Amino acid sequence: MKITKFEEIPVIFDVKTLSRILNISATTAYKITKDESFPSFRVGRKILINKAEFLLWLDGRSFIKEKRR
């Protein structure tokens, strides 16, 4: 199930939810979380993402694309 509304994104979410938000595979979502600039953290073996930090990261990524044009 794809997440299509901002309100549907949980405050803290996992990689499976990240893949649904971005409409990408779980493998690609895990690769993104390995990037040092990506705002994720671990609790045990589970990788979690904070919604507010994720949205800031996402906004920053779109800014980078705009600068490249």
N, C-alpha and C positions, 0 to 999 in steps of 0.2 A: 504494500500500500504506500503510495507516494504522499508525502506531506506537501500540501499546496498553500497553506495559510501560515502566516507568522505565528498566530496564536496556537497552532498545533504543535509547535516545537517546544519540547519540555525544557525546563530551566537547566537541567543536567541530562545529557543523553549519551548513548553509546555509539559505537562505530556502525552498528546495523542501522540505527536511526540516521546517522550521518549519510549513509549510502542512500537512504530513502529521500532525505532532504535534497541532496544533489543529483538524485536519479543516476547514480553510478553503481558499479559493482562493489561488493564488500571488499574484494581484493584491492581495488583502487582506493577505497576509503581508508583501508589500513595503511597503504603507501602514503597517503596524504598526512596521516597522523605521525608518520616518522619524520616529516619535515620539521626542522627546528623552529621555524616561524609559526607553525600551527599550534594553537592553544589547547593542548590536550594534557591530561594528567592520568596517572594510574592509581587504582585502588586494588591492591593485590595484582592479579593478572588482567583485570578489566581496564580498558582504556575508556575514559570519560571526557566529555567536552562540555564546557560551560557555554550556555546560549549567548550571553552578552559578549563574551570574548570571541566566540565564533563569528558573530555578526560583525564585530569590529575587524576581525581578520578578513572576512569576506568582502567588506567594504574597502579595505586596503588593497585587496587583490584586484578589484575593479578599477581602482585608481591607477595601479601599475599598468593595466591594459590600456587605459586612456592615455597615459604618458608615452607609450610605445607608438601610438599612431602618429 
